Amino acid sequence: MHIDLPEKRYYAIGEVAKAFGVNTSLIRFWEKEFDVLKPKKNAKGNRKFTPEDVKNLKFIYHLVKERGFTLEGAKTHLKEEKKEALSNFEIINTLENIKTQLIKIKEHL
């Protein structure tokens, strides 16, 4: 899954939800369920997600929505195989982005 977010230090919850195509309530729910999500909150209580949080959200989205894991299964998977699974996911994601860019280049030729 390719997420179109500009390079920024912090993202609002609305930006993140729109990029993933989900409701903000789902993002808030996942924040409560998964310990790896720790967005910063400003004085008003608005959540500000870092690029690291977005990367973790992307992995959680992949596990739950694309691979069909239950929330408990995704939590277990994150705890047991976090480093290996996350690095594999990052490699696959990078390759998919390269493929998308190559297809765009091919269309321009």
C-alpha positions as CSV (number, residue, x, y, z in Angstrom):
1,M,0.0,0.0,0.0
2,H,1.3,3.4,-1.0
3,I,0.6,6.3,1.3
4,D,0.8,9.8,-0.1
5,L,1.9,12.0,2.7
6,P,4.3,15.0,2.4
7,E,7.6,14.8,4.2
8,K,6.9,16.5,7.5
9,R,8.0,16.1,11.1
10,Y,4.4,15.7,12.4
11,Y,1.1,14.7,10.9
12,A,-2.4,15.4,12.2
13,I,-4.7,12.5,12.8
14,G,-7.0,13.7,10.0
15,E,-4.1,13.6,7.5
16,V,-3.1,10.1,8.6
17,A,-6.7,8.8,8.4
18,K,-7.3,10.3,5.0
19,A,-4.0,8.8,3.7
20,F,-5.0,5.3,4.9
21,G,-8.7,5.7,3.8
22,V,-10.0,5.0,7.3
23,N,-11.9,7.0,10.0
24,T,-10.0,8.9,12.7
25,S,-11.8,6.7,15.3
26,L,-10.0,3.7,13.9
27,I,-6.7,5.4,14.3
28,R,-7.5,6.4,17.9
29,F,-8.7,2.8,18.6
30,W,-5.4,1.3,17.2
31,E,-3.5,3.8,19.3
32,K,-5.2,2.4,22.4
33,E,-4.7,-1.3,21.3
34,F,-1.1,-1.2,20.1
35,D,1.8,-0.1,22.3
36,V,4.0,0.9,19.4
37,L,1.8,3.8,18.6
38,K,2.7,6.8,20.8
39,P,1.7,10.0,19.0
40,K,2.6,13.2,20.7
41,K,-0.2,15.4,22.0
42,N,-0.2,19.2,22.0
43,A,-1.7,21.4,24.7
44,K,-5.2,20.9,23.2
45,G,-4.8,17.2,23.2
46,N,-4.5,16.9,19.4
47,R,-2.5,13.9,18.3
48,K,0.6,14.5,16.2
49,F,2.0,11.5,14.5
50,T,5.7,11.2,13.6
51,P,6.9,9.4,10.5
52,E,7.8,6.5,12.8
53,D,4.2,6.3,14.0
54,V,3.0,6.4,10.4
55,K,5.4,3.5,9.5
56,N,4.0,1.5,12.5
57,L,0.4,2.3,11.4
58,K,1.2,1.2,7.9
59,F,2.5,-2.2,9.3
60,I,-0.6,-2.6,11.5
61,Y,-2.9,-1.7,8.6
62,H,-1.1,-4.3,6.5
63,L,-1.5,-7.0,9.2
64,V,-5.1,-6.3,10.0
65,K,-6.7,-5.1,6.8
66,E,-4.6,-6.7,4.1
67,R,-3.5,-10.0,5.7
68,G,-6.7,-10.5,7.8
69,F,-5.0,-10.8,11.2
70,T,-7.2,-10.3,14.3
71,L,-6.2,-7.5,16.7
72,E,-4.8,-10.1,19.1
73,G,-3.0,-11.9,16.3
74,A,-1.5,-8.6,15.1
75,K,-0.4,-7.7,18.7
76,T,1.3,-11.1,19.1
77,H,3.0,-10.8,15.7
78,L,4.3,-7.4,16.5
79,K,5.7,-8.5,19.9
80,E,7.3,-11.8,18.8
81,E,8.6,-10.9,15.4
82,K,8.6,-7.1,15.3
83,K,12.1,-6.5,14.0
84,E,12.2,-9.2,11.4
85,A,8.6,-8.7,10.3
86,L,9.0,-5.0,10.1
87,S,12.2,-5.1,8.2
88,N,10.6,-7.6,5.7
89,F,7.6,-5.3,5.4
90,E,9.8,-2.3,4.8
91,I,11.7,-4.2,2.0
92,I,8.5,-5.2,0.3
93,N,7.1,-1.7,0.7
94,T,10.2,-0.2,-0.9
95,L,10.1,-2.6,-3.8
96,E,6.4,-1.8,-4.4
97,N,7.3,1.9,-4.4
98,I,10.1,1.3,-6.9
99,K,7.7,-0.8,-9.1
100,T,5.1,2.1,-9.0
101,Q,7.8,4.6,-10.1
102,L,9.0,2.3,-12.9
103,I,5.5,1.9,-14.2
104,K,5.0,5.7,-14.2
105,I,8.3,6.1,-16.1
106,K,7.2,3.4,-18.6
107,E,4.0,5.3,-19.2
108,H,5.8,8.5,-19.9
109,L,8.0,6.9,-22.6
